[in-house]
C-alpha cells in the first residue's frame, strides 16, 4: 500500500493591521531647507573674503568744540554686526548693503575668533571694540545686530558688563537666549556648552537686570533648525525692554539675508521704542511673513 505524506493544515492567517499613512512633509519646511542650502552655497563662496578683520579707516580728529556735541541728533549711531558660531563677517554682506543703501553711514562688521572658548571673554573684547568705534566716530552709543552666538555675546556685554550705557538697540537673529539642545555631539566645544539650557552663562542672563537701558529686538523663526525649541530665540526677561518678531518660513541662515527681515531690522534701528503712559519703553511681539 502506498503511503501518502501528511501535511498538517496551515493555521489561519490574520490580516496585518493597516499602518497609518505617513504625515505629509511640510511644504514650508521643504522650501526653507532648500533656501538654506542655496544660502549656504553662496556663503561658502564669500567666506574666504571675511576671514580677516575689516580694515578700519580712522576719521579725522574732531575739533574740541565739535567733540563736545552729541551726534545722535545729527546722524544715526554706528551699527556693529556680529556673526555666529564658526562663521565670520561675510555672512552680513547682503544686510550690510541693505543698510548702506538706506542711509546708514557707520557700519562695522566684527570677527570674533573661532578659537574663543568663553562667551564672557568674547563680550569683554566686544566692549573694547565698541570703545574704539565710539572714539573713532564721535558717537556716544551704537546699535548692534548679532546673529546666533553673536547675539548672545552682545547680550552678555549689555546685560552683565554695563554695555547698556553704550548700546542703544540690540537686534538678535536666531540667538539661543534660553539655550538650544540641537546637535548634542557639538558639546565638545566649550562655547557650545555655554549655549545649552541651564549653562552658567544662560543662568547669568536670567538674573535681574533692573534699569537696563538697551532696547532688544529679537527675530526668531518657526523653522530655525538650530534653535531647539524655536521659541528659545525669544528674549523673555521681566527687566528687559524686548520685542520678539516671529519670522515664518525662514531657516537659521535665511534670517541674515531675507529681504523682509532686513526691512524689519532697518525699521528697528530707525524707530524709537514704543512707550507706555509714563514714557517708559515697553516690549511686545510681532511677525514677519
Secondary structure as UniProt FT lines:
FT   HELIX           27..47
FT   HELIX           48..50
FT   HELIX           64..67
FT   TURN            72..74
FT   STRAND          79..82
FT   TURN            85..86
FT   HELIX           89..92
FT   HELIX           93..101
FT   TURN            102..103
FT   STRAND          107..110
FT   TURN            114..115
FT   HELIX           119..137
FT   STRAND          142..147
FT   HELIX           149..160
FT   HELIX           163..165
FT   STRAND          167..173
FT   TURN            177..178
FT   HELIX           184..188
FT   HELIX           190..194
FT   TURN            197..198
FT   HELIX           200..206
FT   TURN            210..211
FT   STRAND          215..221
FT   TURN            222..223
FT   TURN            225..226
FT   HELIX           230..233
FT   TURN            238..239
FT   STRAND          241..247
FT   HELIX           253..256
FT   HELIX           259..270
FT   TURN            277..278
FT   STRAND          284..288
//
